[in-house]
């Protein structure tokens, strides 16, 4: 091969902010000296000489190195979509099992251990047995329901099916009611099964811009599994929301004016935290894996079936990977029957394969966790619900109120230093949560009005905010859905 822009290494520095094992193979962009070395090894370079100076062997000229680097794509050199360390499912349901470059998928398969071959047409009974084998890994975890346990199975199957469908995947959120329930341990079982090492970690960046830069670095490194660990506060921002519904990424390189466009983004995102709150747009992109321990100090538990779980998973990895592939390939071999699942907007391709394969194998649909998640973790949706309830109580006749008049009334009650009426308190708390201001103060009426515009006609519990023009500006009122019928 002549021109590589990237190479596979095992000693690459991880992207900024990412912690992962040192021996993990990664695709890295070739620096110019390394590209020059490849060019020198691929051909005999001869200098023609000039004047009295004779020609002879020489190094590749700088302009050649720059030209090869700038071109980027070569018709005779196939693209590489990623590096995998375990067998995975192709789009046709077959399994990548031969080490090296796989032309059908564009993947480079680089196993560190031997895996048993996957049968070409596993039966449904075999898939059910495989699901039981996998769920043995997590039998000691206090899942809130069987649907949440199915969510863990989705976290295992999704990376192994990631290149079998075109489309984004959900964020797999592992959260719990208290510390010490084993959220990080549960996430690491996924990494050990899929990659043979603990799951690469990052903390949630503090701003949308920082998150965007982190995602760009992750995309350039062709990372396939990332854990946002120990979330504090609410999770969600435009950059993360965009990444969760994208299969490619474009951004400006850090510290440079150069843009990179359409970088493949094949990350399976995971996250952990206690009673995590999600922004509204992030909540609908999230599959919930809830742990609820009845113990006051769950970290002191000792009654585990596998006391050293990660060591056991590492030993059993070939068998566990084979079990996961049995579920996926069996479902595909069966003709991908329609399992009658509720649609999941933006994630239909993932749902049609992974969710369907899970339920086909006899495990409860992890998609059923969405209703409870939206009711408890959607901080924005919960605040809007309270706002609508409080606003309707203040505007009993339904004529509408201006934002400025309500904020003035709340401010007046605060200055009186007396107990504020409950309806005003409800509206105040909701506004502060929806439009945060410094020092927990009331935001400007203009900012609140702009936020209200975003929520106009968004239905919550059969009601929504609407607006009409008036002499003093926009009058906001609450309307029931049936009134518009």
LINRARA-V244287 format. One record per residue. RES is the residue in one small letter. PHI is phi as a letter, one per 20 degrees, with the letter a starting at -180 (none if undefined). OMEGA is omega as a letter, one per 20 degrees, with the letter a starting at -180 (none if undefined). Layout:
# LINRARA-V244287
res=RES phi=PHI omega=OMEGA
res=RES phi=PHI omega=OMEGA
This chain:
# LINRARA-V244287
res=x phi=none omega=a
res=x phi=e omega=a
res=x phi=d omega=r
res=x phi=d omega=r
res=x phi=e omega=a
res=x phi=c omega=r
res=x phi=b omega=a
res=x phi=e omega=a
res=x phi=c omega=r
res=x phi=d omega=a
res=x phi=c omega=a
res=x phi=f omega=r
res=x phi=f omega=a
res=x phi=f omega=r
res=x phi=g omega=r
res=x phi=g omega=r
res=x phi=n omega=a
res=x phi=d omega=r
res=x phi=d omega=r
res=x phi=b omega=a
res=x phi=f omega=a
res=x phi=f omega=a
res=x phi=e omega=a
res=x phi=f omega=r
res=x phi=f omega=a
res=x phi=b omega=r
res=x phi=e omega=r
res=x phi=c omega=r
res=x phi=f omega=a
res=x phi=f omega=r
res=x phi=f omega=a
res=x phi=g omega=r
res=x phi=f omega=r
res=x phi=f omega=r
res=x phi=f omega=r
res=x phi=f omega=r
res=x phi=f omega=r
res=x phi=g omega=a
res=x phi=f omega=r
res=x phi=f omega=a
res=x phi=f omega=a
res=x phi=e omega=a
res=x phi=b omega=r
res=x phi=e omega=a
res=x phi=d omega=a
res=x phi=c omega=r
res=x phi=e omega=a
res=x phi=f omega=a
res=x phi=m omega=r
res=x phi=b omega=a
res=x phi=l omega=r
res=x phi=e omega=a
res=x phi=e omega=a
res=x phi=f omega=r
res=x phi=f omega=a
res=x phi=r omega=a
res=x phi=g omega=a
res=x phi=b omega=r
res=x phi=e omega=r
res=x phi=g omega=r
res=x phi=f omega=a
res=x phi=g omega=a
res=x phi=f omega=r
res=x phi=f omega=r
res=x phi=g omega=a
res=x phi=f omega=a
res=x phi=f omega=r
res=x phi=f omega=a
res=x phi=f omega=a
res=x phi=f omega=a
res=x phi=f omega=r
res=x phi=n omega=a
res=x phi=c omega=r
res=x phi=c omega=a
res=x phi=g omega=a
res=x phi=e omega=a
res=x phi=d omega=a
res=x phi=f omega=r
res=x phi=f omega=r
res=x phi=d omega=a
res=x phi=e omega=a
res=x phi=r omega=r
res=x phi=d omega=r
res=x phi=c omega=a
res=x phi=d omega=r
res=x phi=b omega=r
res=x phi=f omega=r
res=x phi=c omega=r
res=x phi=e omega=r
res=x phi=e omega=a
res=x phi=f omega=a
res=x phi=e omega=r
res=x phi=n omega=r
res=x phi=f omega=a
res=x phi=d omega=r
res=x phi=f omega=a
res=x phi=c omega=a
res=x phi=e omega=a
res=x phi=g omega=a
res=x phi=o omega=a
res=x phi=f omega=r
res=x phi=d omega=a
res=x phi=f omega=a
res=x phi=f omega=a
res=x phi=d omega=a
res=x phi=m omega=a
res=x phi=e omega=r
res=x phi=d omega=a
res=x phi=e omega=a
res=x phi=c omega=a
res=x phi=f omega=r
res=x phi=d omega=r
res=x phi=c omega=r
res=x phi=e omega=r
res=x phi=d omega=r
res=x phi=f omega=r
res=x phi=f omega=r
res=x phi=e omega=r
res=x phi=g omega=a
res=x phi=f omega=a
res=x phi=c omega=r
res=x phi=f omega=r
res=x phi=f omega=r
res=x phi=f omega=r
res=x phi=f omega=r
res=x phi=f omega=r
res=x phi=f omega=r
res=x phi=f omega=r
res=x phi=f omega=r
res=x phi=f omega=r
res=x phi=f omega=r
res=x phi=f omega=r
res=x phi=f omega=r
res=x phi=f omega=a
res=x phi=f omega=r
res=x phi=f omega=r
res=x phi=g omega=a
res=x phi=d omega=a
res=x phi=f omega=a
res=x phi=e omega=a
res=x phi=e omega=a
res=x phi=e omega=r
res=x phi=f omega=a
res=x phi=f omega=r
res=x phi=a omega=r
res=x phi=f omega=r
res=x phi=f omega=r
res=x phi=f omega=r
res=x phi=f omega=r
res=x phi=f omega=r
res=x phi=f omega=r
res=x phi=f omega=r
res=x phi=f omega=r
res=x phi=f omega=r
res=x phi=f omega=r
res=x phi=f omega=a
res=x phi=f omega=a
res=x phi=g omega=r
res=x phi=f omega=a
res=x phi=f omega=r
res=x phi=d omega=a
res=x phi=f omega=a
res=x phi=d omega=r
res=x phi=e omega=r
res=x phi=b omega=r
res=x phi=d omega=a
res=x phi=q omega=a
res=x phi=e omega=r
res=x phi=c omega=a
res=x phi=f omega=r
res=x phi=f omega=r
res=x phi=e omega=a
res=x phi=e omega=r
res=x phi=d omega=r
res=x phi=c omega=a
res=x phi=b omega=a
res=x phi=e omega=a
res=x phi=a omega=r
res=x phi=f omega=r
res=x phi=n omega=a
res=x phi=e omega=r
res=x phi=n omega=a
res=x phi=f omega=r
res=x phi=f omega=r
res=x phi=f omega=r
res=x phi=f omega=r
res=x phi=f omega=a
res=x phi=f omega=r
res=x phi=f omega=r
res=x phi=f omega=a
res=x phi=f omega=a
res=x phi=f omega=r
res=x phi=f omega=a
res=x phi=f omega=a
res=x phi=d omega=a
res=x phi=n omega=r
res=x phi=b omega=a
res=x phi=f omega=a
res=x phi=f omega=r
res=x phi=g omega=a
res=x phi=c omega=r
res=x phi=b omega=r
res=x phi=e omega=a
res=x phi=f omega=r
res=x phi=f omega=a
res=x phi=f omega=a
res=x phi=c omega=r
res=x phi=f omega=a
res=x phi=f omega=r
res=x phi=f omega=r
res=x phi=f omega=r
res=x phi=f omega=r
res=x phi=f omega=r
res=x phi=f omega=r
res=x phi=f omega=r
res=x phi=f omega=r
res=x phi=f omega=r
res=x phi=f omega=r
res=x phi=f omega=a
res=x phi=f omega=r
res=x phi=e omega=a
res=x phi=l omega=r
res=x phi=f omega=a
res=x phi=d omega=a
res=x phi=b omega=a
res=x phi=c omega=r
res=x phi=d omega=r
res=x phi=e omega=a
res=x phi=e omega=r
res=x phi=l omega=a
res=x phi=f omega=r
res=x phi=c omega=a
res=x phi=n omega=a
res=x phi=e omega=r
res=x phi=d omega=r
res=x phi=q omega=r
res=x phi=a omega=a
res=x phi=g omega=a
res=x phi=f omega=r
res=x phi=f omega=r
res=x phi=g omega=r
res=x phi=f omega=a
res=x phi=f omega=a
res=x phi=f omega=r
res=x phi=d omega=a
res=x phi=c omega=r
res=x phi=d omega=r
res=x phi=b omega=a
res=x phi=b omega=r
res=x phi=c omega=a
res=x phi=a omega=r
res=x phi=e omega=r
res=x phi=f omega=a
res=x phi=g omega=r
res=x phi=m omega=a
res=x phi=c omega=r
res=x phi=e omega=a
res=x phi=f omega=r
res=x phi=e omega=r
res=x phi=d omega=a
res=x phi=c omega=r
res=x phi=l omega=r
res=x phi=f omega=r
res=x phi=g omega=r
res=x phi=c omega=a
res=x phi=d omega=a
res=x phi=f omega=r
res=x phi=e omega=a
res=x phi=e omega=r
res=x phi=c omega=r
res=x phi=b omega=r
res=x phi=c omega=r
res=x phi=r omega=r
res=x phi=d omega=r
res=x phi=l omega=a
res=x phi=f omega=r
res=x phi=e omega=a
res=x phi=c omega=r
res=x phi=f omega=a
res=x phi=g omega=a
res=x phi=f omega=r
res=x phi=f omega=a
res=x phi=g omega=a
res=x phi=f omega=r
res=x phi=d omega=a
res=x phi=d omega=r
res=x phi=e omega=a
res=x phi=e omega=r
res=x phi=c omega=a
res=x phi=d omega=r
res=x phi=d omega=r
res=x phi=c omega=a
res=x phi=e omega=r
res=x phi=e omega=a
res=x phi=e omega=r
res=x phi=f omega=r
res=x phi=c omega=a
res=x phi=f omega=a
res=x phi=f omega=a
res=x phi=e omega=r
res=x phi=f omega=r
res=x phi=c omega=a
res=x phi=e omega=a
res=x phi=e omega=r
res=x phi=f omega=r
res=x phi=d omega=a
res=x phi=f omega=r
res=x phi=d omega=a
res=x phi=f omega=a
res=x phi=f omega=r
res=x phi=f omega=r
res=x phi=f omega=r
res=x phi=f omega=r
res=x phi=f omega=r
res=x phi=f omega=a
res=x phi=e omega=a
res=x phi=g omega=a
res=x phi=g omega=r
res=x phi=f omega=a
res=x phi=f omega=r
res=x phi=f omega=r
res=x phi=f omega=r
res=x phi=f omega=r
res=x phi=f omega=a
res=x phi=f omega=r
res=x phi=f omega=r
res=x phi=f omega=a
res=x phi=f omega=a
res=x phi=f omega=r
res=x phi=f omega=r
res=x phi=f omega=r
res=x phi=f omega=a
res=x phi=f omega=r
res=x phi=f omega=r
res=x phi=n omega=a
res=x phi=l omega=a
res=x phi=f omega=r
res=x phi=f omega=a
res=x phi=e omega=r
res=x phi=m omega=a
res=x phi=e omega=r
res=x phi=f omega=r
res=x phi=f omega=r
res=x phi=c omega=a
res=x phi=g omega=a
res=x phi=m omega=a
res=x phi=c omega=a
res=x phi=f omega=a
res=x phi=f omega=r
res=x phi=f omega=a
res=x phi=f omega=a
res=x phi=f omega=r
res=x phi=d omega=a
res=x phi=f omega=r
res=x phi=g omega=a
res=x phi=f omega=r
res=x phi=f omega=r
res=x phi=f omega=a
res=x phi=f omega=r
res=x phi=f omega=r
res=x phi=e omega=r
res=x phi=n omega=r
res=x phi=d omega=a
res=x phi=f omega=a
res=x phi=f omega=r
res=x phi=f omega=r
res=x phi=f omega=a
res=x phi=f omega=r
res=x phi=e omega=a
res=x phi=f omega=a
res=x phi=f omega=r
res=x phi=f omega=r
res=x phi=f omega=a
res=x phi=f omega=a
res=x phi=f omega=a
res=x phi=d omega=a
res=x phi=e omega=r
res=x phi=e omega=a
res=x phi=f omega=a
res=x phi=f omega=r
res=x phi=f omega=r
res=x phi=f omega=r
res=x phi=f omega=r
res=x phi=f omega=r
res=x phi=f omega=r
res=x phi=f omega=r
res=x phi=f omega=a
res=x phi=f omega=r
res=x phi=f omega=a
res=x phi=f omega=a
res=x phi=f omega=r
res=x phi=f omega=r
res=x phi=f omega=r
res=x phi=f omega=a
res=x phi=d omega=a
res=x phi=f omega=a
res=x phi=e omega=r
res=x phi=m omega=r
res=x phi=f omega=a
res=x phi=o omega=r
res=x phi=c omega=r
res=x phi=e omega=r
res=x phi=f omega=a
res=x phi=f omega=a
res=x phi=f omega=r
res=x phi=f omega=r
res=x phi=f omega=r
res=x phi=f omega=r
res=x phi=f omega=r
res=x phi=f omega=r
res=x phi=f omega=r
res=x phi=f omega=r
res=x phi=f omega=r
res=x phi=f omega=a
res=x phi=f omega=r
res=x phi=f omega=r
res=x phi=l omega=r
res=x phi=c omega=r
res=x phi=f omega=a
res=x phi=f omega=r
res=x phi=g omega=a
res=x phi=g omega=a
res=x phi=f omega=r
res=x phi=f omega=r
res=x phi=f omega=r
res=x phi=f omega=r
res=x phi=f omega=r
res=x phi=f omega=a
res=x phi=f omega=a
res=x phi=f omega=r
res=x phi=f omega=a
res=x phi=f omega=r
res=x phi=f omega=a
res=x phi=f omega=a
res=x phi=c omega=a
res=x phi=g omega=r
res=x phi=c omega=a
res=x phi=f omega=r
res=x phi=m omega=r
res=x phi=l omega=r
res=x phi=e omega=r
res=x phi=f omega=r
res=x phi=f omega=r
res=x phi=f omega=a
res=x phi=g omega=a
res=x phi=f omega=r
res=x phi=f omega=r
res=x phi=f omega=r
res=x phi=f omega=r
res=x phi=f omega=r
res=x phi=f omega=r
res=x phi=g omega=r
res=x phi=f omega=r
res=x phi=f omega=a
res=x phi=e omega=a
res=x phi=g omega=r
res=x phi=m omega=r
res=x phi=e omega=a
res=x phi=f omega=r
res=x phi=c omega=a
res=x phi=l omega=r
res=x phi=m omega=r
res=x phi=c omega=r
res=x phi=b omega=r
res=x phi=e omega=r
res=x phi=c omega=a
res=x phi=b omega=r
res=x phi=c omega=r
res=x phi=f omega=r
res=x phi=b omega=a
res=x phi=f omega=a
res=x phi=d omega=r
res=x phi=o omega=a
res=x phi=e omega=r
res=x phi=d omega=a
res=x phi=e omega=a
res=x phi=b omega=a
res=x phi=d omega=r
res=x phi=c omega=r
res=x phi=e omega=a
res=x phi=g omega=a
res=x phi=f omega=r
res=x phi=f omega=a
res=x phi=e omega=a
res=x phi=e omega=none
